[in-house]
Amino acid sequence: MKELLDLADTLGKKIAESPRYAGLRLAEERLEGDDEAKQLFDDYVEQNNRLAEMEASGSPIEPDDKRKLAEAREKLLGCEMAQELVRCQADFAELMNSVNEKIRDALRDAASGG
């Protein structure tokens, strides 16, 4: 178990050193420094999460709720700093998906005796 945790620690440190993580942190810091951009981003995330919770719980999603999300998205798309953060988040998510895929492949290979 310790060996796996040590490997996970090493992997986490390597990810933290990656350009994609550095770009994400920089974009987050820039957004945090701009109250207007941060508010636009927070409003979008809040509305998106609200709709996701409603959907998960089976609650009806009213047209007004969808409209509010669309409006928040439009405002967000008009903010270059917020767009940069979204791009960096997507890049970092792609990296993490690739890491997870490699782990799944290794597990699949081990399970099949390969």
N, C-alpha and C positions, 0 to 999 in steps of 0.2 A: 504494500500500500504506500509506504513512504517513497518508493522509487517513482510511482505514478504521480504522487503529489509534487515531487521534485521536478519531474518532467513538465507538469502543468505550470509550476512556478517559472521554469525556464521559458516555456512557450509564452506565458503572459508577459514576461520581460521583453522577449523578442518582438511581440506584437506592439508593446509600448514604444519600442524603438523604430517601428516601421513608419515610412513617410505618410501612409494613409492615416495612422493614428495621430501623428503630429499635425497633419492638415486638419483633422477633425477638432483637435484641441484648440488650434489657432482660430478656426472658424467659430467655435463656441465662445472663446474669449472675446473675439471681436463683437459678436452678437450681444454678449453680456454687457459690453461697454456702451451699447446704444439702446437707450430705453425704448425708443419707438419700435425699432426692429425686434427687440426682445418681446415687447407686448404683442406685436403681430404674430410672432412665432408661437408664443404661449396661448394666444386666443385660438389659433388653428389647432394646436395640439389638444387643447381642452375640448373643443367642439368635436374633433375627430374621436377622441377617447369616449366622449359622451355617447356618440352614435354607436361606437363599437360595443359599449356596455349595454345599450338598449337592444342591439341586435343579439348579443350573447344571451340576454335574459329573455328574449322573445317579446320584448315590448315593441309596440308599433312605433315606427319612425314616421313622424309627420312630415309633410312637405316643407313646413317652416324650418324643421330641423335640418333637412337637406339643403335648404336655401342658405341657412346660416353657415353651414360648412362650406358651401360653394363661395359665399362672400368672403369668408376667412381665407380660403385658398387663393382667391383673386387678389386680395390685399397682400398676401404673403408673396405671391408671384411678382408683385410690383416692387418688392424690396430686394435689392441685389445682395445685401448682407445675409438675409434669410435664405435666399436661393443658394448662396455659397455653402451655408451650413447644411442645407438639404442635400446638396451634391456631395459634400464630404461625408455625411451620414450614409448615403447610398454607397459610396466607395468603400467605406469601412465595413458596412454590412456585407458587401460582396467579398471582402477579404475574409470575414468571419464565416461566411457560408462556405467558402473554399476550404478553410481549415476544418470545419465540421464535416464537409464531404470527404476529405482525406481520412479523417478519423473513422467515419462510417465505412469507407472502402476497406480500411485496414481491419475493422471488426468483421466485416462480411468475408474478407479473405481468410481470416483466422478461423471463422466459424465453418467455412467450407473446406478447411484443411489446406488452404493455399498459402 
